Every structure is written in structure tokens, then in C-alpha cells.
């Protein structure tokens, strides 16, 4: 297993880095009510490996923050090299 992968309850996560300040949301949409919080630039985050949602013309990743799952537009995350 790669050291940047964590397996929990049959869900595999990969580590990625935020490329800017970005909102994380309760759903794959841009509605103001779906914003849960904000992540700063250059923050390491766990992304669910085999999940993506396409909505509003963007690919969204499911991310794990404090044991809960949220959604972030993929354009603002990059893999850890």
C-alpha cells in the first residue's frame, strides 16, 4: 500500500493538496446553503479514491474532514508528488 493511501471500512483515500482557499460543501453544487467551511491553500486532504461526481460543469471529489465526508471541486486539488 502506498504511504499516501489510507484504507478505512473498505474505502480507500488518497492524499491531495489544496491549490487555493476553497469551500467544502455538503453536496456537489454551488448553492450558498451547501457551504460547510473553507480550507486554506496548501492543506493536505484525504480524497475518496473511487468517487467523483459531475455537476454544474465540474468534477467534484468526496473528501474526508474530521471523520465526515464533504465535496470539493477537483480543479482546486492536486496530487502529492
C-alpha positions in Angstrom: 0.0 0.0 0.0 1.3 3.5 -0.9 2.2 5.6 2.2 -0.2 8.3 1.0 -3.2 5.9 0.9 -5.3 5.2 3.9 -7.9 2.3 3.9 -10.8 2.6 6.2 -14.0 0.5 6.1 -13.3 -0.7 2.5 -13.0 2.9 1.3 -9.6 4.0 0.0 -8.4 7.6 0.3 -5.5 9.3 -1.5 -3.8 12.4 -0.2 -4.1 15.6 -2.2 -3.2 19.3 -1.6 -5.4 22.4 -1.9 -4.1 24.8 -4.5 -6.1 27.8 -3.2 -8.6 28.7 -0.4 -11.6 26.6 -1.2 -15.1 26.0 0.1 -16.1 22.4 1.1 -19.7 21.6 0.7 -22.4 19.2 1.8 -23.4 18.4 -1.8 -22.0 18.6 -5.3 -23.4 22.1 -6.0 -22.7 25.8 -5.8 -25.7 26.7 -3.7 -24.8 29.0 -0.8 -26.6 26.8 1.7 -24.3 23.9 0.8 -21.1 25.6 2.1 -19.9 23.9 5.3 -16.5 25.5 5.7 -13.3 26.8 4.0 -9.9 25.2 3.6 -6.8 27.3 3.3 -4.2 27.0 0.5 -1.7 24.1 0.7 -3.7 21.9 3.1 -3.3 18.1 2.8 -6.7 16.5 2.5 -8.0 12.9 2.1 -9.9 12.3 -1.1 -12.0 9.1 -1.6 -10.2 7.3 -4.4 -13.1 5.8 -6.4 -15.7 8.6 -6.2 -16.4 11.5 -8.4 -19.5 13.5 -9.2 -20.0 15.6 -12.3 -22.3 18.5 -11.7 -22.5 22.2 -12.8 -19.8 21.6 -15.4 -17.2 20.4 -12.8 -15.8 17.2 -11.4 -16.3 17.0 -7.6 -14.3 14.9 -5.2 -15.6 13.4 -2.0 -13.2 14.4 0.8 -12.9 13.4 4.4 -12.6 16.1 7.0 -12.8 15.4 10.7 -14.4 11.9 10.1 -17.1 13.4 7.9 -17.5 13.5 4.1 -17.9 16.7 2.0 -17.4 17.7 -1.6 -14.8 19.9 -3.3 -14.4 20.9 -7.0 -11.5 18.8 -8.3 -9.9 21.8 -10.2 -8.6 23.1 -6.9 -6.8 20.0 -5.7 -3.5 18.5 -6.8 -1.9 15.1 -6.1 1.0 15.0 -3.7 4.2 14.2 -5.6 
